[in-house]
Amino acid sequence: MTRPDDTATVQHQRLRGMILDRELPPGTVLLETPLSQRLGVSRTPVREALARLAQEGLITRHTRGYVVHELSPEEIIEVFDARIVLERAIAERAATAASELRLAHLEQLTDELDRLVRALWAAGDDEETAEELRARIRPLNVAWHDALRACGNNGTLTRLLEQVLDVQRIYNPLMHQHDAEEIALGQRQHHEIVTALRRRDPATAGEVMARHLETVRRSKVAELTRVLRPT
């Protein structure tokens, strides 16, 4: 009898999570037998899971098995460019598609972020307090962008964006943390986007979102280029 966890779908999700969380970082060689022993399952579901991951582009064929794909700086720029295109389209759509309930939720998250950003400014040189606040801001910022996608109400755009964000997630630990000034700028742009949604102004919502993410792209790509191509 097949154990509940001894399926290709379950092992695909386990391995995918290990790649996205860098438990299996880029460049790691993946072999069926060691992986099946590590996961405590037979080789067959691992083999099928690896084939799925290869189709998704997260791993590539290697001499003896597979290797976790490592993006070049140019490919990382492509990932950020794709994110900008998709989130801009979502913001534009949200300006006409968002329900009052979803807009109210987005505004609530914006208010919560406001309080944390003000506290971050007040923390000044108290790095311990600042780090605690950044740790609270990060998931709330993710929730804000999730809420915006919900406002856009387009499943295809959301699925495509989630694929792009998964790839970005692999490299997030290598990127520097935003300082208080960068976080405050991002929050001002959040407000501009919410205002555009309230005005049902798709052009402004999309333009501000693109500007918002372009700021992130410049700082993070520069940092990744230094990490991946040390001088």
N, C-alpha and C positions, 0 to 999 in steps of 0.2 A: 504494500500500500504506500502511495506517495504521501510524504509528510506535508502539512500545510505550507511550510516555508520552502519546500523543495520544489519550487516551480520557477520557470524562467522569468515570469513577471515579477515575483518577489525578489529574486536575485538581481534582476535588472535594476529595480528601485534601490536595493541596498548598495550595489556597486556605483550607481549613478550618484547617490548621496555621498559616498566616500570620495568620489572624484570632485564633486562640487565643493565639498568641505576640505579639500586638499589632504585628506587622509591618504589618498592615492594621488600625489601631486603630479603635475606635468612631467613627462619623462620617465615615469614609473613603468617598468615592463610587467605585463600581466600574462601569466601562464595559467592554464586551466587547472592543473593538478594542485599547485600551491594555493590558488584561490579557493578551490573547492574544499581543501583542508582548512583553510582559514575561516571559511564561512560555515563549515560543518555540513556540507551538502554534497551530492554527487556531482560528477563532472558535466552531465548532460544539461542541466539548467544553467550552469555557469557558461557553457559553450554558447547556448542560445542567447543568454544575456549579453555576452561579449559581442555577438553578431549585431544585436540591436544597438548597442552603444557605438559600434563602428558606423552603423547607418546614420546615427545622430551626429557623427563627426567628433565625438568626445574622445575616441581612441582610433588608432590607425594600425594597420598590419605591421608586424615586426618579424624579424627572422624566425623567432621561435614562438611567437604568439601575437600579442598586441602591445602597444605602448600608449600611455595617456598623451593625447595630443598637446603639444606646447605651442601656443600662439606666438607669432613674431610680433614686434611692435606695430608693423603695418596691419596685421590682422586684427590687433586690438583696436586700432583706430577705426577699422571697418565695423567692428562690433559697436563702438560708441556712435558712429555715424548712423548705423541701422537703428539704434535706440532713439536717436534724435528724430529720425523720420517717423518712426512708429508713435512715439509719445506726442509728437506734434500733431499727428493725425488724430490721435485719441483726444487731445485737448480741443481741437477744432470740433470734433464730433460732440464732445461733452457740452459745448456751448449751446447746442440745439437739442441734444437728447437727454440731458440730465433732468431727473425728476426733482421736485422740491425736497423730497426726503433725502435723496442722495446728496444734493447740494448742501443741505443742512448738516449732514454728517461731515462733509468735507470742511465746512466752516468750523465745526466743533473741533476737528483735528488741528485746523489752522490756529485756533485760539489756544489750544493746549501747547502747540509748538511755540507760540508767542511767549507764554509764561516761562518755558524752559530757556528760550533764547535770551530773554531779559535776565534771567538768573545767571546764565553763562557770562554775559557781559559784566554783571555785578561781581562775579567770582574773581575777576582780574587776574592776578598772578598766583592765585591759589590753585595750583595745578591739580591737586587731589580732588577738589570740589569740581573743577572744570571737567576732569575726566569722567567723574560720576554723571555729570549733566550731559556730556557728549554720548555716554552710554545709554542714557534715556532718550536722547534726541534721535539717535540712529534708527531704532525700530519704529518710532513715531513718524519719522520721515518716510520710511518704507510704507507704513500704513496710509500716509497721506497720498502717496503715488498710487497705491492700491485703490483708494477711494476715488481718485480721479479716473482710473480705468473703469471702475464701476459706473461712474457718471457717463462715460463714453458709450457704454452699453453695446459693445461690438466684440463678440466672442472671438472672431478671427484675428482682429488686431491684438486682442489680449493674449491669445495663445502664441502668436508670433513674438510679441514683446517678451513674454515669459521665457521663451527659448533663448532670446538674446541676453536677458538678465541672468539666466543660469550660467552662461559662458562668462559673463562679467564677474559673477560671484566667485569663480575660481581665482580670479586675480585681485579681488578686493583686499585681501590681507596684505598684499604687497604695496598698496597705495597709502600715501600719507593721510593722516586725519585732517579734516578741515579745521581751521582755526576759527575763532569767534567771528572774525570779520567775514569770512567766507560763508559761515552758517547764517549770519545775519542778512547777507546779500541774498542768499537762497530763500530765506523766509520772506523778504520783501517781494521777491518774484512770485512766491506762492500767493501772496496777497493780490498781486496784479492779475494772476491767472483766475483766482476766485472772483475778482471784480469783473473780469471779462466774461466769465460764465454767467454771472448774475445779469449782465447786460445783454446776454445772448449774442456775444460778439466773437464768432469763431476765428476771424483773422487775427485779432489781438491775442486771443488765448493761445493760438498756435505759435505766433511770433514770440511771445514771452516764454513759452515752454522751450522753444528752440534755443533762445538766448540763455535760459536757465541751464540747460544741459550742455550748451557749448562751453560755459564757464567751467562746469565740472570736467568736461572732456579735456580742456586745455591743461588743467592742473594735474589730473590723474594720468593722462597719457605721457606727459613730460616725466612724471615720477616713474612710471613703468619702463619707459625707455632707458632711464638711468639704471634701473634694477636689472633689466633683461640684457642690456648692452653696456656693461660697466666699462669705464675708460681705463 
